[in-house]
Each structure stands twice: as C-alpha cells, then as structure tokens.
Amino acid sequence: MRIWLIGADEAGSEVLRQIQKNPNIEVIVTDTTDHPKAVLDRVIEKVDAVEKVTQVNINILAKRIRPDLILIDSGAAKRNLSRLSGAMVYAEAFQNEIAAISDFPCIII
C-alpha cells in the first residue's frame, strides 16, 4: 500500500509511528516546510518533498505520487495559517475542499 501524507505535524507524526510498524506500507511525506514536527521529533529523517498542496494541484501531484490513500494532517495546515485571523475555520474549509476535489481516497486526520 502506498500512502501520501500531506503534513507531518502532531497527527501526521502519530500516523507515521503506526505505519512504521508495517514494512509493506510505503509512505510519501510532503509538507510546506522541510522541518515539520515529525522531522524535529526524529520520527522520520526528512520529508520526501516540500510542497504546498492546494485544490488546484492536488490531482497533478497525486498522479505523480500514485497513492492508494491520501492522509491530510489538519494540524499542519493550521500551523501554516496560524497568523491569519479566522485561520482555523479557513484551514478546515481548505482541507475539506482538497479532499472533495481529490480523485484519490482522502482522509483528514
């Protein structure tokens, strides 16, 4: 199984810890920064790519990555938008839109 994890903050780190228990699962990790929580906490050595995933590019990137499942770390998006007023509501709507537009199965964690 091939999983694309978008964002490696708190929830993403927990998912990575669990997925590492199964060597048959391949995980591709992208984040908007090269040092997300999962890297800082040494859950993973590095992200596979620094990407800003949006409604416009989700399917383009997914066709390149070819995941069986996409997981979106909700905390990572909120971290990136934390300086904006109303960021939590915006981040949630943004993630829901990405999941709805994705041609691949997508779960927000």
PyMOL commands that set and color helices and strands:
alter all, ss='L'
color gray80, all
select helices_A, chain A and resi 10-19+37-40+58-65+74-80+87-101
alter helices_A, ss='H'
color red, helices_A
select strands_A, chain A and resi 2-6+26-31+49-50+69-72+106-108
alter strands_A, ss='S'
color yellow, strands_A
deselect
rebuild
show_as cartoon
